[in-house]
Amino acid sequence: MENSMEAIIKKAGILIEALPYIQNLYGKTVVIKYGGSAMISEELKNSVMEDITLLKYIGMNPVVVHGGGPEVTRTLETLGIKSKFVNGLRVTDAATMEVAQMVLVGKTNKEIVSLLNKKGGKAVGICGIDGNLIECEQYKTVIDGKEADLGYVGSIVNINTKLIEYIARDEYIPVIAPIGVGKNGESYNINADIVAGEIAVALKAEKLMLLTDVEGVKMPDEEGKIYSALTTEEVYDLIDKKIINGGMIPKVLGCVRAVENGVNRTHIIDGRIPHCILLEIFTYKGIGTMIMKEKKPYHSNEQIF
């Protein structure tokens, strides 16, 4: 009986620890990029959906942007279409674009909406074509001194937030597939991290959270510890020193851009951890790496270092 009471008291302590965060974030927008292993494991899928639903019920406005590249690749393989990538971006001809749109909008998006609804949320699935939400032009890049044509890969020129705000201001949760639209109505495939960052900026979100398959930004030591919090200035310094390198660079630079354009806090967190969103938002220490302009805590007990 005594052990049972201790467990109950411990649970009460967890709720009290969350209280100042609930107070600070009530009514605020949190943009969540959902992808990686959290989209594959059934256990992780369910925990992420529960986290997002809880955020809505306690007064926050979660906005979900999802990826789905591996599912697109599998579908292309089934159809006998080979995938080619340049600097991490999928070369997207007309046939590939058709498949990407079919998978991301018609399958993945609706699966996420269905899961959220099953958990008690009220989700609405949309993509960048709806209401001209994500206006694009063709992405331009140079490789070996020559301009490379990646096909229907989009570069965002404008985010029209009215549709997202209309959905999110009530009890609904927007779930956005990373497909944009060009000036002639053509569809474009866009990196989901980029979409999440641009939407966070456009909505003036309080937080941007990127669910990844890594723990965060690692320190240059054998123990593999991660930086709990970094300022934008520290991020640039770590890139110059090549401590931040490879595939982590675009993620941290996306976070830096969001912070420099009005988002208060950005987070790179490990989506392989059950209930990673709640652990980051509602605990004093958090998980993953937080990137911000200055290390300013929400309250006196929060540990930022």
Secondary structure, DSSP 8 states (H G I E B T S, - for coil): -HHHHHHHHHHHHHHHHHHHHHHHHTT-EEEEEE-GGGGT-HHHHHHHHHHHHHHHHTT-EEEEEE--HHHHHHHHHHTT----EETTEE-B-HHHHHHHHIIIIIIIHHHHHHHHHHTT--EEEEETTGGG-EEEEE--EEETTEEE--BSBEEEEEE--HHHHHHHTTT-EEEEESEEE-TTS-EEE--HHHHHHHHHHHHT-SEEEEEESS-SSB-SSTT--B-SEEEHHHHHHHHHTTSS-TTHHHHHHHHHHHHHTT-SEEEEEETTSTTHHHHHHHSSS-SSEEEESS---SSTT----
